[in-house]
Amino acid sequence: MRVAAQDTKETARLMIKRHGLRAQAVALERVQEMRLQGDAAGLDRWQAIYAAICDLRRSAVQRIGPEEQSDLRS
């Protein structure tokens, strides 16, 4: 794994730890801010962080069974 990819994944983990279920929304807010500022590098970075958050959440859901998923929704 490249250093940048590791950094992106670590940032995604920290976002989830800090913002919980809102991590995806917060990352999308940053994407929008970068887009409005015309910051292409920042936009790429936050889009990668958003994708990593989605991947981490998806893999977490796959690790737990359907029974536990319904428990989380309650």
ZAMARGU-4260 file (C-alpha; in steps of 0.2 Angstrom, whole numbers, plus 5000, padded with zeros to 4 digits):
<rodrens>
0) 5000/5000/5000 | 5007/5017/4995 | 5010/5030/5009 | 4997/5041/5002 | 4984/5027/5003
5) 4989/5023/5021 | 4987/5041/5026 | 4970/5042/5017 | 4964/5026/5026 | 4971/5032/5043
10) 4962/5049/5040 | 4946/5040/5037 | 4948/5030/5053 | 4951/5046/5063 | 4935/5054/5054
15) 4925/5039/5059 | 4932/5039/5077 | 4929/5058/5079 | 4912/5060/5069 | 4904/5042/5070
20) 4890/5040/5059 | 4892/5058/5052 | 4909/5055/5046 | 4903/5052/5028 | 4893/5068/5028
25) 4908/5078/5036 | 4919/5072/5022 | 4906/5077/5009 | 4906/5094/5016 | 4925/5095/5014
30) 4923/5089/4996 | 4911/5103/4993 | 4922/5116/5001 | 4937/5111/4991 | 4926/5111/4975
35) 4920/5129/4979 | 4938/5135/4983 | 4944/5127/4966 | 4957/5117/4976 | 4959/5102/4964
40) 4972/5093/4976 | 4961/5095/4991 | 4946/5089/4981 | 4955/5073/4976 | 4961/5070/4994
45) 4944/5073/5002 | 4935/5062/4988 | 4948/5048/4992 | 4945/5050/5011 | 4926/5049/5008
50) 4928/5033/4998 | 4939/5026/5011 | 4926/5030/5025 | 4913/5021/5014 | 4924/5006/5012
55) 4928/5005/5030 | 4910/5006/5034 | 4905/4993/5021 | 4918/4981/5027 | 4913/4983/5045
60) 4895/4979/5040 | 4901/4964/5031 | 4911/4958/5046 | 4895/4957/5057 | 4880/4946/5053
65) 4862/4951/5049 | 4857/4948/5067 | 4869/4961/5074 | 4865/4973/5060 | 4847/4974/5065
70) 4853/4976/5083 | 4863/4991/5078 | 4847/4999/5070 | 4837/4997/5085
</rodrens>
